[in-house]
Each structure stands twice: as structure tokens, then as C-alpha cells.
């Protein structure tokens, strides 16, 4: 799975599976997932982590759960790409 597919799937999860009132076309690849961007709160981030793990078939480790990891969909997708290719 390439990065653009991961970005697309991640955006779809945020728009369709999280209760965050965002439309797919409102989500930019470089937007922050937090208050200064998409505005996801800690509950939404936990739910997103669970959905990403289920969708892509991997588990985040504690050391990967940093604010920097979730700074943008692009950054998050780069990480997921490394996990799904192993």
C-alpha cells in the first residue's frame, strides 16, 4: 500500500468514522490533527488510533504515541507506511 492510499484511507476514517463533523474535502494532508488544524480532541485521537490499527492491521507502540506523530495526516501516513510493509 502506497502513501497516497494510506492518506486517502486515513482522511476517510476521520470524515466518516469519527464524530468530528468534518467533510472529506475539508481535510488537508498537512493539516494538524489537533486544535490548530482539524481540532481533534484526545477522545477522537484515541478512537482514530483504534480505527487505524484495525484498518491497517498493526499496533502502535507506546513510543510511537507522540504529539509529533499526529502532527499531520502526512506524518502519520509516513509512519503507517513503514508498519504495513513489514
Buried (B, 14 or more C-beta within 10 A) or exposed (E): EEEEEBBBBBBEBBBEBBEBEBEEEEBEBEBBBBEEBBBBEEEBBEBBBEBBBEBBEBEBEEEBEEEEBBBBBBBBBBBBBEBBEE
